[in-house]
């Protein structure tokens, strides 16, 4: 198929979903053009990787001033900041140029737009190109995430922003549920959250769960790396409010209980852009805050246990899948695993209070055989359910459904 992707942030290994879907779809023979915005220098190398994979890439710099201006323009209106934050006139003009019919023929079979931050491009395309099939990959139900953050975030600023945005986001998402040809989400939780926004049995755009995957070329067990029997690892983007709350809960509520029993346990906090509150945790000799690392894989491969005491969130938690892919046993909350088909007790361990979470860690640190069995089972689960080729095939089915429905309606 001829696919035009609009992604409001440069697809990189940090943004695993668009980065891997693009590479996998290109490998499966689709002709792909990507329109994207670049706000960090390191994105250039990864965009070149996409070009090397045969993807036509058009990128535009998203300066900080433009994002702030877009946010400021949103405040007096009724659109959420998220929906305007990544608007760029040059990207919009390039999209219009690419979508202009050539010799009377549409140049693309599908327009695929990612995230609420990209939805304005999809709305403009729908208005000016009504015959163009549009798939909107919302990734997460953002209002569902904001509802949780408003209640559970440990950041006052985070609570204020989410409360400000929540009503606007709810209104826009209700509107979007009647737009486009198909909507994608990463988990059944997000699908259910969307469906709950409308009256029962109200018509809406079809919603399909297309989960995230793991690149098993990037995340895998390595028998040549010796695991540290007393090291815990927690990973993720450490400026993201849900991860900040998770790490603070871990260090303040859970780790003191672990250290009381096993004072030699070492905690590694691995992820880019650590919040100042997380950076400050590094003053404790038992805690290492790495900041940005070339790759999280070796930290997962060396750790005895990966932990994810997530208090709130939406979508699939890649941190859990990546640890499982490395055969690292995982201890997490129900929230962190709710979007997965993984079976607690078999593929990973689940605990939802500081006391039970700490005791689960302590028990697992004392049982090397149990750690190995859990790690192997987790790796097998990821191999079965989260290969990118399987997920790309599911997305191809969606594209075909969209085309068939368009034909049926003509």
C-alpha positions, 0 to 999 in steps of 0.5 A: 500500500501507499501510506502517508504517516504523520507523526508529531514527534520524530520516531526514535527508539524512545517512541517505540510505536511509530519507529518500529511500525514504520520499519516493519511496514517498510520491510513488508513491502509498503511504500511509505512517506513520513511527515514528522517534527524534530525537536532534538538533535539525536533524532536526525540519526534515527530519521536516517535509519528510516530513510535507509529502510526505504521510507521517504522522510520529510522532517521539520524543526519544532522549536521550543518557542513554537510549541510554547506559542501553540500552547499559549494560543490554546488557553483562550479557546476550547481545544486542549493544549495537546491538540495544538502543541505540535502544529507546524504550518510547514508540515501542514503545507507539505502534507497538502502538497503530497495529498494533491491528486496526480493526473486525477489519481490519489497519491496515497491509499491511507493517511495514518496520523499518530496521537492527539498531538497530531490530530489537527493534521487529520482533521484538516486532511478530512476537511479538504480530502474527503475521499482519503481514508484516514486512520487515527492512531490515538495511542492512548485515551488521553482523558483516561490518563488525565483523570488518573493523573489529576487524582494520583500525581505527586506533582502539584503542577501536574495535577493543575495542568491535567485538571485544566486540560481534562474537560477540554480533552473529554470534549475533543475526544467525544468529537473525534470518536465520530471522525475518521475511518478507524481509530487505534489504541494500544490497549483494551483499557483505552478502548473501553475508556473511549467507549465510556465517553459516549452514550450506550449504543451510540454510533462511533468510529470503529476502534481497534486495539493494536498493541505495542511490540518489542524488537527482539533484536534490541531486547534479549537475554544475554547469557554472557552478562552476569546478573547482579543478585542485589540490583533492582532496575526501574526504567522509563522517561524520567520526566514523564509525570506518571514515571516521576510519581512511580519512582517517588513512590518506589523510593519513599514507600517501598524501598525502605521496607526492602532495605530494612531486610536487605540493606545491600540492595542497589536501585538503578533508575534508568531513563532520559531527562530525570526530573529534579526530584529524581536527580536528587535521589542520587545522593543516596549511595544505594541509588544510581540515577543514570540519566540518558544512556545509549541503551537500556538493554544492558541495565535490564540484562544485569539486573536481578529484578525489574520493578514498575510500581506504576500508580496510574497510566494509559496504554501498554507499559513498554518498560515491562515488555522490554524487561520481559524480553530480556528475561528479567523477572518483573514485579509490578502493580496491577496498573502496569500490567492491566493492558497485557495478556500476561498472567500474574504469577506465571509471567510476572509478579503483581503487588499493589501495596507498598508492603506486599510490593516490598515483600515480593521483591525480598522473596524473589531476591532470595530465590534465584531459581524462581527468578530464572523461571519467571524471566524465561516465562516472561521472555516466552510471553513477549515472543508469542504476543508482542513481535512487531511483525504480528502487530504490523499484520494486525495493522494491515488488516485494519487498512484493508478493512478501511479500504473495503468499507470505503468501497462498500459505501461508494 
